[in-house]
Each structure stands twice: as structure tokens, then as C-alpha cells.
Amino acid sequence: MKAPASSGAFPHTGPMTRHRSPILLALVALACSVLTGWTAVAGQPTSTTRTPAAAPRATLAASTALCGASAASAPPKVFQHVIWIWMENHSYSKVIGPSGSTAAANAPYTNGVIAKQCGLATNYHNITHPSLPNYLAAVSGTTGNVGSDCWPGKCPQSGPTIFRQVMNVGRQWRAYQENMPANCRTTDTYPYAARHNPPVYFPALHDACLRWDVTFGVGTAGHLREQLSSGEIARFSFITPNLCHDTHDCSVATGDAWLKTWVPRITASPAYRGGSTAVFITWDEGEGGTSNACATNTTDVGCHVATLVLSRWTRPGTRSSTLFNHYSLLRTAESLLGLPPLRNAQYARSMRSAFHL
């Protein structure tokens, strides 16, 4: 807050003479000093309470933007944390659009803040339909021959996952499931859906799932908020909003409001501000198309989804038209964490160079 500027004249109620005695001038100067907090040095006003000069506009923008604070430097070879947030069932054009579009109006935070201040993959694709095989593909590099939203007991999965990879190097993972009534819940309890919680499909993860596949909590308390505040974020975190907040059953605007609540909490965390965390927000699948072969399908609207990339290293406004998909997401996360790519991820393009990770 700036110190008040001195007018250079002592308040008076009547005309003042042009000639003043030295004593009167001294009294006037003293009164001005007391009333305004300013003193005269070499005839110039100087504040007795020094306020730092206003930061240049560019510096202010960089300090308040979600991304890009470290964009001028090379990113670390290995990141300490990767966070995924999975939204639901909306194609790219329903979420991302130019100013004045329906998409921009429905998702003002996603378009006006995240996409503007961070990175956006404009040619990103789900693997197939429906939801579950996309989740399985993203964490294991394969759909596991699943073509439905089957229950965990009906289509259990084997083989490696990014969860197991993290455990194999002595680290922890977390899956945060909003409105899940108990850890590692394998059955639906609305608005929690087990098909959006991939660890429960892998029996080999059962013991870890009971500890680390946890209920989300609420805005002011709960596992996620506590770990964000403490800085003790797991090596890999998989965040699933409930069936309303992920836009599965509710509007794009509802999901946008949820992101507006939680993304700033993540980016304000010590782990993110320290530059060691990358955050990815994706949609599991598009809608309105006719094809289930989506991984490289650039013509079917149901195969095209939005994916946003947030990090201190990603330049604000970055756009990439390179073809990416959920296998790319897995490969990128594994690369960031110093892990080898699993199955189909080894053939997918990494997103690291496109988003300066």
C-alpha cells in the first residue's frame, strides 16, 4: 500500500502571506512530517515506511499463473509426483472452445484459466468405449480384453500396472475416490462408481488397495486435502470425482466448478510449487461417435477428448496438436517417474517434450 503523497502545503483556513518567517516555516515542515509521515531530505519527500516497488506486470503474471514459473529452465529428468484427474463422457468440443462458444461459457475455468495458463493437448484420444477399458488401458497399457463396464469380480485383471511399478521402487501411490464409503470398495454406492477406480480390478494390488485406495474427503478435510497441505503427496495419485462432479451425470459446468475448487488447492501445495509435480486432467471418453477404435481415430467425435497439462515448467498457453491418447498419458507418467513403459505405452508418443516436462 503506497504512503500518502504530501501536498507540500500545511492546511489553513485563510489566506497565507507570501513571506513567512524561518520559525513559521520550520513549524509547518514539522507539522507536515507528523501528519503525513513524510520528511524532507534534500528538499525531496521520503516515506518513513518503505513499501516495495510494484512488481513488473510480467513478474506478477508469472507468480500468479498456475503454470510456467520455471519455464525458462530445463525440467528435472525425474519428477517426484504425478497427479491424474479423470473426468467423464464429454468430447473435446463440449469442453474446449473459443471465447463466445457454448463450451467456453459452460467451462469458464477450464478454458479461461487452465487452458490459458497451462497446456492443452488438442489432438488427444480415448482408446475405446465404454469407460472401464479406458481406465484399465491408462494404468496398465492394455484394455485387458474388456469391452464393457463389468464389475471387478467379473473381469479381474492381472499383469503389471503403474501402481505396482511405483511400489516396486519403494514408493507409494494413492487413488482418491470421491464419495467412496470405504477403502478399496468394489461395489457401486452412488455417486461412487467402482468402474472409475482401476486399482480395485487388480487382485494383486489388494493389500495395498486397502491402505491406499481411499475416500476423497471434502473441501476442508480428508485424505487429499491433508496430503496437499502437508506436502506428503504420494509418488503417483489417481483422483476420481464422483459421478456428478466428473460430468458423467451432471453438466460440464458442474465439473468446471469442481475443478475450480480443487485445482488451485493442488497448485498451491508445497509439492507443486516446488516444481516437482506434474498434473494431468483428462476425460475418459468422448460421446456421440460410432467407433470403438479410438486410439488413433481423428475423425470420430466420440474419440476426441480434452487433456490439460499443468506444471511449473509448462509455458502458459502451450498447445500441442500431436496425436496423443491414454497410452501416451501412461508413458508420460512413467517417464516422469523414472519407470519403464508398460505394454502399449512403449509404442505411444510421450507428452514430455510437447509440454516442456
Helices and strands as residue ranges (DSSP letters): H 22-36, E 38-41, E 44-47, H 57-64, E 81-87, H 92-95, H 102-106, H 108-109, I 110-114, H 115-117, E 119-125, H 131-140, H 162-168, E 173-177, G 194-196, G 198-201, G 203-205, H 206-212, E 213-215, H 223-230, E 236-240, H 252-267, H 270-273, E 277-283, G 301-303, E 304-310, E 318-320, E 324-325, H 326-336, G 343-347
